[in-house]
Amino acid sequence: MTPSHKRNRVCQLRALTRAGARQQSGRRAGGACSTGLQPRILQLNTEGLTASKISVIEKLAYTFKALVILLQETHCVSADKLVLQNFALAGSILSRKYGLATLSTKG
């Protein structure tokens, strides 16, 4: 990963954090629902799913109280690798080179 890609990811995470802070402080974030109900979707390009990345994704999901996780570029050929704590696999496209996964909270 090039330094510019790392900077972009840090900026994206900061933007997500700022948006979350605005929602918690009562200020309306851009494009927020007027009902007060906010979808909490975590979308990530994993560039290959590993055990350490799964751990980070679980921490991010807990931090942002995600209800749905959308993963791109999982590079998984088996759904057995797509297991996250407190999440159920809703659907996936398995591929050694690509791969997508959608997970939702259990219960």
ROLOGU-265877 format. One record per residue (C-alpha): residue number from 1; x, z, y. Coordinates in nm, 2 decimals. Layout:
<recs>
<nr = NUM; east = X; up = Z; north = Y> $
...
</recs>
This chain:
<recs>
<nr = 1; east = 0.00; up = 0.00; north = 0.00> $
<nr = 2; east = 0.14; up = -0.10; north = 0.34> $
<nr = 3; east = 0.17; up = 0.15; north = 0.63> $
<nr = 4; east = -0.11; up = -0.04; north = 0.82> $
<nr = 5; east = -0.35; up = 0.01; north = 0.52> $
<nr = 6; east = -0.27; up = 0.38; north = 0.51> $
<nr = 7; east = -0.34; up = 0.41; north = 0.88> $
<nr = 8; east = -0.67; up = 0.23; north = 0.84> $
<nr = 9; east = -0.78; up = 0.46; north = 0.56> $
<nr = 10; east = -0.69; up = 0.77; north = 0.77> $
<nr = 11; east = -0.89; up = 0.63; north = 1.06> $
<nr = 12; east = -1.18; up = 0.56; north = 0.83> $
<nr = 13; east = -1.17; up = 0.92; north = 0.69> $
<nr = 14; east = -1.15; up = 1.06; north = 1.05> $
<nr = 15; east = -1.45; up = 0.85; north = 1.15> $
<nr = 16; east = -1.65; up = 0.98; north = 0.86> $
<nr = 17; east = -1.55; up = 1.33; north = 0.95> $
<nr = 18; east = -1.65; up = 1.29; north = 1.31> $
<nr = 19; east = -1.98; up = 1.14; north = 1.21> $
<nr = 20; east = -2.04; up = 1.43; north = 0.97> $
<nr = 21; east = -1.95; up = 1.68; north = 1.25> $
<nr = 22; east = -2.20; up = 1.51; north = 1.49> $
<nr = 23; east = -2.47; up = 1.54; north = 1.23> $
<nr = 24; east = -2.40; up = 1.90; north = 1.17> $
<nr = 25; east = -2.39; up = 1.99; north = 1.54> $
<nr = 26; east = -2.73; up = 1.83; north = 1.59> $
<nr = 27; east = -2.62; up = 1.54; north = 1.79> $
<nr = 28; east = -2.75; up = 1.21; north = 1.67> $
<nr = 29; east = -2.49; up = 0.98; north = 1.51> $
<nr = 30; east = -2.52; up = 0.60; north = 1.56> $
<nr = 31; east = -2.78; up = 0.46; north = 1.33> $
<nr = 32; east = -2.91; up = 0.80; north = 1.22> $
<nr = 33; east = -3.26; up = 0.83; north = 1.08> $
<nr = 34; east = -3.51; up = 0.98; north = 1.31> $
<nr = 35; east = -3.66; up = 1.18; north = 1.02> $
<nr = 36; east = -3.35; up = 1.41; north = 1.00> $
<nr = 37; east = -3.29; up = 1.30; north = 0.64> $
<nr = 38; east = -2.95; up = 1.15; north = 0.61> $
<nr = 39; east = -2.84; up = 0.95; north = 0.30> $
<nr = 40; east = -2.51; up = 1.09; north = 0.19> $
<nr = 41; east = -2.33; up = 0.80; north = 0.03> $
<nr = 42; east = -1.96; up = 0.80; north = -0.05> $
<nr = 43; east = -1.82; up = 0.45; north = -0.09> $
<nr = 44; east = -1.45; up = 0.40; north = -0.18> $
<nr = 45; east = -1.22; up = 0.12; north = -0.30> $
<nr = 46; east = -1.02; up = 0.30; north = -0.56> $
<nr = 47; east = -0.77; up = 0.02; north = -0.64> $
<nr = 48; east = -0.76; up = 0.15; north = -1.00> $
<nr = 49; east = -0.92; up = 0.47; north = -1.11> $
<nr = 50; east = -0.68; up = 0.74; north = -1.24> $
<nr = 51; east = -0.73; up = 1.11; north = -1.32> $
<nr = 52; east = -0.58; up = 1.21; north = -0.99> $
<nr = 53; east = -0.80; up = 0.98; north = -0.79> $
<nr = 54; east = -1.11; up = 1.11; north = -0.98> $
<nr = 55; east = -1.01; up = 1.46; north = -0.87> $
<nr = 56; east = -0.98; up = 1.35; north = -0.51> $
<nr = 57; east = -1.32; up = 1.17; north = -0.53> $
<nr = 58; east = -1.48; up = 1.49; north = -0.67> $
<nr = 59; east = -1.34; up = 1.69; north = -0.38> $
<nr = 60; east = -1.46; up = 1.43; north = -0.12> $
<nr = 61; east = -1.80; up = 1.43; north = -0.28> $
<nr = 62; east = -1.82; up = 1.81; north = -0.26> $
<nr = 63; east = -1.69; up = 1.81; north = 0.10> $
<nr = 64; east = -1.93; up = 1.55; north = 0.23> $
<nr = 65; east = -2.22; up = 1.67; north = 0.00> $
<nr = 66; east = -2.25; up = 1.31; north = -0.14> $
<nr = 67; east = -2.57; up = 1.22; north = -0.33> $
<nr = 68; east = -2.44; up = 0.88; north = -0.44> $
<nr = 69; east = -2.09; up = 0.75; north = -0.50> $
<nr = 70; east = -2.01; up = 0.38; north = -0.49> $
<nr = 71; east = -1.67; up = 0.28; north = -0.64> $
<nr = 72; east = -1.51; up = -0.06; north = -0.61> $
<nr = 73; east = -1.20; up = -0.19; north = -0.79> $
<nr = 74; east = -1.22; up = 0.07; north = -1.07> $
<nr = 75; east = -1.02; up = -0.15; north = -1.31> $
<nr = 76; east = -1.19; up = 0.03; north = -1.60> $
<nr = 77; east = -1.28; up = -0.15; north = -1.93> $
<nr = 78; east = -1.46; up = 0.16; north = -2.07> $
<nr = 79; east = -1.74; up = 0.36; north = -1.91> $
<nr = 80; east = -1.58; up = 0.68; north = -2.06> $
<nr = 81; east = -1.33; up = 0.68; north = -1.77> $
<nr = 82; east = -1.62; up = 0.68; north = -1.51> $
<nr = 83; east = -1.70; up = 1.05; north = -1.55> $
<nr = 84; east = -1.72; up = 1.28; north = -1.25> $
<nr = 85; east = -1.83; up = 1.64; north = -1.24> $
<nr = 86; east = -2.19; up = 1.68; north = -1.14> $
<nr = 87; east = -2.25; up = 1.30; north = -1.13> $
<nr = 88; east = -2.42; up = 1.07; north = -1.37> $
<nr = 89; east = -2.32; up = 0.70; north = -1.41> $
<nr = 90; east = -2.62; up = 0.50; north = -1.28> $
<nr = 91; east = -2.46; up = 0.16; north = -1.34> $
<nr = 92; east = -2.13; up = -0.02; north = -1.37> $
<nr = 93; east = -1.96; up = -0.35; north = -1.40> $
<nr = 94; east = -1.65; up = -0.31; north = -1.62> $
<nr = 95; east = -1.34; up = -0.53; north = -1.56> $
<nr = 96; east = -0.97; up = -0.49; north = -1.61> $
<nr = 97; east = -0.90; up = -0.66; north = -1.28> $
<nr = 98; east = -1.21; up = -0.56; north = -1.07> $
<nr = 99; east = -1.49; up = -0.33; north = -1.16> $
<nr = 100; east = -1.77; up = -0.14; north = -0.98> $
<nr = 101; east = -1.95; up = 0.19; north = -1.05> $
<nr = 102; east = -2.25; up = 0.36; north = -0.90> $
<nr = 103; east = -2.29; up = 0.73; north = -0.97> $
<nr = 104; east = -2.57; up = 0.97; north = -0.86> $
<nr = 105; east = -2.60; up = 1.34; north = -0.86> $
<nr = 106; east = -2.73; up = 1.50; north = -1.18> $
<nr = 107; east = -3.08; up = 1.65; north = -1.17> $
</recs>
